[in-house]
Amino acid sequence: MAFLDGMLLLEERRAVVEYGQRLLTHGLTRGTGGNVSVLNRGRGLLAISPSGMDYFETSPEDVAVLDLEGRVVDGKRKPSSEADMHRMLYNGRPDVAAVVHTHSPFATALACTREAQANGLPPIHYLAALAGTAGKPLEGPYVRCIPYYPFGTELLAQAARDGMEGRFAVLLGNHGLLAAGPDIHYAFNVAEELEFVCELYCRARTMGTPELLSDEDMGVAMERFQGYGQGR
Ligand SMILES: [Zn+2]
């Protein structure tokens, strides 16, 4: 394993492999859809899923390493077609060090509706407050939804970055979900919990009129999340 030991951004590349597999095992994507990346801000480099590769056949050396201008620094594979979407977030957001992009079914279905593209994810469950960034009360929806832009384009990357302002997630119209966080565990958790909230919203609507939480309820939930868990 001498070769692996000297690999650039080995720890981050291993995380990209592990969390790429979790996208599938946790039902957050199908086939080779979606992608994950991890930033090493000290070195100004990010590790990102290779383009169109089976998550269970991807090893650390397949993971692409890019600089923050998008140049491939290491790795023999082509980086994910959404690399700009990850990179632009890292460039504008010092609070973000990992990004998870999914095509999870309920979040994507919601992002295909006019209602979501106009109003974002309704505050149906307190877990949606996970998308809020540290301690700041949010104006407008906790998770916005941007309109459709062609995949892999700079237009999509810019709109996603703007849609995520002050938040750790954004729905991508007619496409999927983008989640972020200070580390890969956090970003993945946001993606997974928001998929759950989107599923609840869908199911609740089939049963009746969803009762929405107030801004105050959501603000309290966000505050409580600041002190929740084992700390980092
Ligand atoms: Zn996608």
Residues whose N, C-alpha, C, O or C-beta is under 5 A from the ligand:
A	BS01	ZN	G34 G176
